Amino acid sequence: MGAALADASAAAREVFEEVDEAIGQHLFRLMTEGPADELTLTENAQPAIMANAIATLRVLEHEGGVLLSEKAAFVAGHSLGEYSALCAAGALDLATTARLLKLRGQAMQSAVPVGVGGMAALLGATLEQAQAVAEAAAEGEVCTVANDNATGQVVLSGHAGAIGRAIARCKEFGVKAGMALPVSAPFHCPLMAPAAEAMAAALAGARIEAPFVPVVANVTAAPESDPAEIRARLVEQVTGMVRWRESLLAMEAAGVAQFVELGAKVLSPMVKRTVKAEPVSVVTMADIEGFARGM
């Protein structure tokens, strides 16, 4: 992850070096050399994914001449990606973003003992169907919608037993299928309350500026520019639902005709399922060069 960008651009190398320094870790070495099982630990994966996205943006700006401040009407990111979006829009500096995500990963992983919680994707479900499944399956345990990702794709989170019951009862509610996700913790549900407390303390001491491009918040599906509101939404996001489908629809309704994903090809399929605009994924140097030519 990130090796080709770093080889091709000093702008990318500077991002990876700054992130390493900020968290006091050879994260870029881990990103490029592994081992993979250590990189995928959430405390490493979260700052690594952010670093790769910001490196892609910096190369696009420095090498391609495409400036976010001139081209973007909004920025948004899914879950940890909201931090990347805030960094891209100047609300958080890169070092602060890296430190917050390192802590966020540690806090989320330690909030719930391994095996206690789980998550499941409900395929072909509406938000209303998923909420009905979750309510029926809870039986006194936590079972809630964690991510409303796209049309027909909703994710539940909560106690492992409740998630298992939800998968088993999908057909009763007209849901095509439920599939357990290979996750280390039940993210974006009330079980993450200890992590929310840790992030509230960390964010209270973090410098947040007004972004130069409005950032669409996960928990409200609405643009936020006030630093105090951004801080509050980031705390709420730890236990709250990621309203990604609604966020995409809100941006489309505001006139957005093109969605550009930087550093990965994960969100573009969700965009394609939800809005009319054709998404673009910018990952490699060739992608960056091609996108810049098209602008």
Residue pairs with C-beta under 8 A, 6 or more apart in sequence:
1 31
1 32
1 39
1 48
1 52
2 12
2 16
2 28
2 31
2 32
2 48
2 51
2 52
2 55
3 31
3 32
4 284
4 285
5 12
5 52
5 55
5 56
5 59
5 285
6 12
6 13
6 16
6 28
6 32
6 55
8 59
8 285
9 55
9 58
9 59
9 62
9 63
9 285
11 55
11 58
11 59
11 61
11 62
11 63
12 55
12 56
12 58
12 59
14 58
15 51
15 54
15 55
15 58
15 94
16 27
16 28
16 31
16 51
16 55
17 28
18 94
18 95
18 98
19 27
19 28
19 47
19 50
19 51
19 94
19 95
19 98
20 26
20 27
20 28
21 95
22 94
22 95
22 96
22 98
22 99
23 47
23 98
23 99
23 102
25 44
25 102
27 44
27 47
27 48
27 51
28 51
30 38
30 39
30 44
30 48
31 39
31 48
31 51
31 52
38 44
39 45
39 48
41 105
41 109
41 184
42 105
42 108
42 109
42 184
42 185
43 102
43 105
43 106
43 109
44 105
45 105
46 80
46 83
46 101
46 102
46 104
46 105
47 97
47 98
47 101
47 102
47 105
49 80
49 81
49 84
49 263
49 264
50 80
50 81
50 83
50 84
50 87
50 97
50 98
50 101
51 98
52 263
52 264
53 77
53 81
53 84
53 88
53 262
53 263
53 264
54 84
54 87
54 88
54 94
54 97
54 263
55 263
56 262
56 263
56 282
56 283
56 288
57 68
57 88
57 262
57 263
59 285
59 288
60 66
60 262
60 282
60 288
60 291
60 292
61 67
61 68
63 288
63 289
63 292
64 288
64 289
64 291
64 292
64 295
65 292
66 291
66 292
66 295
68 75
68 88
68 89
68 213
69 212
69 213
71 295
72 213
73 213
73 214
73 251
73 254
73 255
73 256
74 213
74 214
74 215
74 216
74 223
74 251
74 254
74 256
75 85
75 86
75 88
75 89
75 211
75 213
75 214
75 215
75 216
76 82
76 85
76 215
76 216
76 247
76 251
77 83
77 84
77 85
77 86
77 218
78 147
78 149
78 218
78 242
78 244
78 266
78 267
78 270
79 147
79 187
79 188
79 218
79 237
79 242
80 101
80 104
81 267
82 215
82 217
82 218
82 234
82 237
83 92
83 97
83 100
83 101
83 104
83 234
84 97
84 263
85 215
85 216
86 92
86 97
86 208
86 211
86 215
86 230
87 93
87 94
87 97
88 213
88 262
89 211
89 212
89 213
89 214
89 215
90 209
90 211
90 212
91 208
91 209
91 210
91 211
91 215
91 227
91 230
92 100
92 206
92 207
92 208
92 209
93 207
96 206
96 207
100 199
100 202
100 203
100 206
103 198
103 199
103 202
104 195
104 199
104 202
104 238
107 194
107 195
107 198
107 199
107 238
108 185
108 187
108 192
108 195
108 238
109 184
109 185
110 194
110 195
111 185
111 191
111 192
111 193
111 194
111 195
112 185
112 186
112 191
112 192
114 184
114 185
115 160
116 159
116 160
116 186
116 191
117 142
117 157
117 158
117 159
117 160
117 163
117 185
117 186
117 189
117 191
118 157
118 158
118 159
118 160
118 163
118 164
118 180
118 181
118 183
118 186
119 146
119 155
119 156
119 157
119 163
119 180
119 181
119 183
119 186
119 187
120 155
120 156
120 163
120 166
120 167
120 178
120 179
120 180
120 181
121 153
121 154
121 155
121 178
121 179
121 181
122 129
122 130
122 133
122 153
122 154
122 155
122 156
122 166
122 170
122 175
122 177
122 178
123 152
123 153
123 175
123 176
123 177
123 178
123 179
124 152
124 175
124 176
124 177
125 133
125 152
125 153
125 154
125 170
125 173
125 175
125 176
126 152
126 154
127 145
127 148
127 154
127 245
129 154
129 173
129 174
129 175
130 145
130 148
130 154
130 156
130 175
131 145
132 173
133 156
133 166
133 169
133 170
133 172
133 173
133 175
133 178
134 143
134 144
134 145
134 156
134 158
134 162
134 166
135 143
136 166
136 169
136 172
136 173
137 143
137 162
137 163
137 165
137 166
137 169
138 158
138 162
139 162
139 165
141 158
141 159
141 161
141 162
142 157
142 158
142 159
142 162
142 186
142 189
142 190
142 191
143 156
143 157
143 158
143 159
143 162
143 163
143 165
143 166
143 189
144 156
144 157
144 158
144 189
144 190
144 241
145 154
145 155
145 156
145 157
145 241
146 155
146 156
146 157
146 186
146 187
146 188
146 189
146 241
146 242
147 154
147 155
147 188
147 241
147 242
147 244
148 154
148 241
148 242
148 243
148 244
148 245
148 246
149 155
149 242
149 244
149 245
149 270
150 244
150 245
150 248
150 269
150 270
150 271
150 273
150 274
151 245
151 273
151 274
152 273
153 270
153 273
155 181
156 163
156 166
156 178
157 163
157 186
157 187
157 188
157 189
157 191
158 186
158 189
158 191
159 186
159 191
163 180
163 186
164 180
166 178
167 178
167 179
167 180
168 178
170 176
170 177
170 178
185 192
186 192
188 237
188 238
188 239
188 240
188 241
188 242
189 239
190 239
191 239
192 238
192 239
193 239
195 238
195 239
196 235
196 236
196 238
196 239
199 234
199 235
199 238
200 235
203 231
203 234
203 235
204 231
206 231
208 227
208 230
208 231
209 227
210 225
210 226
210 227
211 225
211 230
214 223
214 224
214 225
215 223
215 224
215 225
215 230
216 222
216 223
216 224
216 247
216 250
216 251
217 223
217 224
217 229
217 230
217 233
217 237
218 233
218 237
218 240
218 241
218 242
218 243
218 244
218 247
219 233
219 236
219 237
219 240
219 241
219 242
219 243
220 233
220 243
221 243
221 246
221 247
221 249
221 250
222 250
224 230
224 233
244 267
244 270
245 270
245 274
248 259
248 270
248 271
248 274
248 275
249 274
249 275
251 259
251 275
252 275
252 276
252 277
256 277
257 277
258 277
258 278
258 279
258 280
259 268
259 271
259 275
259 277
259 279
259 280
260 279
260 280
260 281
260 282
260 291
261 267
261 268
261 271
261 279
261 280
261 281
261 282
262 282
263 282
263 283
264 281
264 283
265 281
265 283
267 279
268 279
268 280
268 281
271 277
271 279
272 278
272 279
280 291
281 287
282 288
282 291
